[in-house]
Amino acid sequence: MEMIAHDPATGVYPASPDYIHALEVRHPSRLLFVSGTMGLDEQGTAAPDLEGQLELIWSNLRDILASAGMTVDNVVRLTSYLRDGAFVEANQNARLQALGGRAVPTTAIVVETLRDDWLVEIEIIAAG
Protein backbone atom coordinates (compact mmCIF):
# COMPACT_ATOMS: atom_id res chain seq x y z
CA MET A 1 0.00 0.00 0.00
CA GLU A 2 1.25 3.45 -0.88
CA MET A 3 0.14 6.71 0.78
CA ILE A 4 0.69 10.00 -1.03
CA ALA A 5 -0.05 13.38 0.57
CA HIS A 6 -1.68 16.01 -1.62
CA ASP A 7 -1.36 19.63 -0.50
CA PRO A 8 -1.65 21.96 -3.50
CA ALA A 9 0.67 24.97 -3.34
CA THR A 10 -1.85 27.18 -5.17
CA GLY A 11 -5.59 27.46 -5.60
CA VAL A 12 -6.49 26.48 -2.03
CA TYR A 13 -5.61 27.79 1.42
CA PRO A 14 -2.47 26.24 2.94
CA ALA A 15 -2.79 23.33 5.33
CA SER A 16 -1.33 23.82 8.79
CA PRO A 17 1.46 21.50 9.99
CA ASP A 18 -0.96 19.23 11.88
CA TYR A 19 -3.05 18.05 8.90
CA ILE A 20 -3.02 17.63 5.12
CA HIS A 21 -5.73 18.41 2.58
CA ALA A 22 -5.80 14.92 1.06
CA LEU A 23 -4.18 11.53 1.31
CA GLU A 24 -4.19 9.21 -1.67
CA VAL A 25 -4.10 5.54 -0.70
CA ARG A 26 -2.95 3.29 -3.53
CA HIS A 27 -3.53 -0.45 -3.55
CA PRO A 28 -5.01 -0.96 -0.09
CA SER A 29 -6.08 -4.52 0.51
CA ARG A 30 -8.40 -3.59 3.39
CA LEU A 31 -10.33 -0.61 4.75
CA LEU A 32 -11.44 -0.30 8.38
CA PHE A 33 -14.17 2.19 9.32
CA VAL A 34 -14.16 2.83 13.07
CA SER A 35 -17.19 4.25 14.86
CA GLY A 36 -16.89 7.34 16.96
CA THR A 37 -14.77 6.27 19.93
CA MET A 38 -15.03 7.96 23.32
CA GLY A 39 -12.82 8.30 26.36
CA LEU A 40 -14.55 5.53 28.28
CA ASP A 41 -12.89 2.79 30.31
CA GLU A 42 -13.77 -0.92 30.01
CA GLN A 43 -16.78 -0.40 32.30
CA GLY A 44 -18.10 2.43 30.10
CA THR A 45 -17.17 5.20 32.54
CA ALA A 46 -15.83 8.46 31.14
CA ALA A 47 -12.51 9.77 32.43
CA PRO A 48 -13.15 12.86 34.59
CA ASP A 49 -11.24 15.34 32.41
CA LEU A 50 -10.33 16.06 28.80
CA GLU A 51 -6.76 14.76 29.06
CA GLY A 52 -7.93 11.50 30.58
CA GLN A 53 -10.59 11.08 27.90
CA LEU A 54 -8.09 11.73 25.12
CA GLU A 55 -5.72 9.13 26.61
CA LEU A 56 -8.55 6.58 26.78
CA ILE A 57 -9.73 7.37 23.25
CA TRP A 58 -6.31 6.71 21.77
CA SER A 59 -5.87 3.59 23.90
CA ASN A 60 -9.28 2.36 22.73
CA LEU A 61 -8.44 3.17 19.11
CA ARG A 62 -5.12 1.31 19.34
CA ASP A 63 -6.97 -1.74 20.72
CA ILE A 64 -9.62 -1.57 17.98
CA LEU A 65 -6.94 -1.23 15.30
CA ALA A 66 -4.96 -4.13 16.81
CA SER A 67 -8.07 -6.33 16.65
CA ALA A 68 -7.91 -5.83 12.87
CA GLY A 69 -4.15 -6.37 12.70
CA MET A 70 -3.50 -2.64 12.24
CA THR A 71 -1.80 0.20 14.11
CA VAL A 72 -2.14 4.00 14.15
CA ASP A 73 0.18 3.96 11.11
CA ASN A 74 -2.82 2.67 9.14
CA VAL A 75 -5.02 5.70 9.98
CA VAL A 76 -5.80 7.62 6.79
CA ARG A 77 -8.69 9.88 7.92
CA LEU A 78 -9.85 11.27 11.26
CA THR A 79 -12.83 13.28 12.50
CA SER A 80 -13.00 14.73 16.02
CA TYR A 81 -16.25 15.77 17.65
CA LEU A 82 -15.54 18.24 20.46
CA ARG A 83 -18.03 19.33 23.10
CA ASP A 84 -16.26 22.70 23.38
CA GLY A 85 -14.16 24.67 20.91
CA ALA A 86 -11.65 25.26 23.71
CA PHE A 87 -10.64 21.58 23.36
CA VAL A 88 -9.08 22.07 19.91
CA GLU A 89 -5.46 22.43 21.00
CA ALA A 90 -5.49 19.53 23.48
CA ASN A 91 -7.17 17.32 20.87
CA GLN A 92 -4.65 18.36 18.21
CA ASN A 93 -1.72 17.65 20.51
CA ALA A 94 -3.09 14.23 21.50
CA ARG A 95 -3.65 13.35 17.82
CA LEU A 96 -0.15 14.40 16.79
CA GLN A 97 1.36 12.45 19.68
CA ALA A 98 -0.73 9.35 18.93
CA LEU A 99 0.16 9.45 15.23
CA GLY A 100 3.84 10.13 15.89
CA GLY A 101 3.59 13.55 14.23
CA ARG A 102 2.16 12.07 11.01
CA ALA A 103 -0.40 14.39 9.41
CA VAL A 104 -3.61 12.94 7.96
CA PRO A 105 -6.75 14.57 6.59
CA THR A 106 -8.72 15.61 9.65
CA THR A 107 -11.81 17.55 10.62
CA ALA A 108 -12.83 18.87 14.04
CA ILE A 109 -16.46 19.72 14.72
CA VAL A 110 -17.96 21.30 17.84
CA VAL A 111 -21.10 19.38 18.82
CA GLU A 112 -23.45 18.64 21.67
CA THR A 113 -22.57 15.12 22.83
CA LEU A 114 -25.16 12.59 23.97
CA ARG A 115 -24.00 12.91 27.59
CA ASP A 116 -22.53 15.93 29.34
CA ASP A 117 -19.53 13.96 30.62
CA TRP A 118 -18.49 12.90 27.06
CA LEU A 119 -16.07 15.65 26.05
CA VAL A 120 -14.66 14.33 22.77
CA GLU A 121 -15.36 11.54 20.30
CA ILE A 122 -13.05 10.49 17.45
CA GLU A 123 -13.81 8.38 14.40
CA ILE A 124 -11.19 7.08 12.01
CA ILE A 125 -10.72 5.31 8.72
CA ALA A 126 -7.72 3.00 8.43
CA ALA A 127 -6.29 1.24 5.39
CA GLY A 128 -3.99 -1.72 5.13
N, C-alpha and C positions, 0 to 999 in steps of 0.2 A: 504494500500500500504506500502511496506517495501523497504527501500533503504539501500544497503550494499556497502560500499566502498571496493575497491580491489586495494591494493598497495603492490605487491609482494616485499618481503624483499631481494630476490635474483633473479638473472637471467635478471634483467632489471635495468636501471638507476633509482635512487631514485627520487620520486616526490618532488617538493619543497612545502613549507607549504601552498601555495596559490592555489594548484590544486591537483587532484588525478588522477591516471592512468585510473581508471574505476569505474563506479557506476552501480551496479546491481539494477534494479527496479523490484520488485516482486509484482505481482497482481495489476498492474495499471488498472483502469477502463477507463481512457482516456489518450490520448496523444495530446499535442498541439505543432505544429510546427510553430514558429514565424519567419516571414521574417526578413531580415536584417533591423534593426531599427536605424535611424539616430537621431542626435541631432537637430531636427527641431521643431519649435513651431507649434501651431495650424494653422498658416497661411503658413507653409512650409518654413519658414525662418530659416537658420542655426544660432545657437548662434555664437558670434564672436570669441570665443576662445575654446580651448580644454576642459577646466573645465566646461564651460557652456554647451558644447555639451554633455559631459558625464552626467551632471545633467539631461538634457532633455531626453537623451536616456533612462536612468533608470526610469524617470517619465513616459515616453511613454510606456516602457515595463511593468511597474506596471499597467498602465491603460489597456493595451492589455490583460494582465493576468487577471485582475479584470473582464473584459468583458466575460471571460470564467469561472469565479468563482474560480480563482486561485490567488496565491501570488508568490513572489519570492522564497518562500519555496518549490514550485513545480518545480523549474528549475533543470533539470538533465543534461544539456549539454549546452555549450556556445562556440561560435566562435566570435572572434573580428577581424575586418578588420581595420588595422591602416594605415593611409596615410604616417606615418613616424615612423621608429623604435624608435625614441626618445619618443614616446607616451606610451611605454610599462608600465612604472612604474605608471603613472597617471591612465591609464586604469586598471591596476591591483588593485590599491588602491580603485578606484571607484567600481570595481566589488566586492571586499571583503567587502566594506562598504555596498553596496546594498544587498549582500547576508548574512549580519550579521556575516561575517567571515567563513561561510560555504564553504568548498571547493567542487567543481564539476569538472568533466572532461572539460577541456578548451583548446582552440587553439587560438593563435594570429598570424595573417598573415599580412605582410606589402604589401599593394596594391596601385595601382593608383585608386582613387575614380572617380566617374562619373563627379563630379564637384570639383573644387579646394577648395571651402569653406566647403566641407564635410570632416571632419578630422578623423572620426571613425564611424564604423557601427557594430552593434552587432546583431547576430541571436541566438535564444535560442530554446531549446526543453524543454517542461514542461510535467510532468506526474501527474495525480491525481487519 
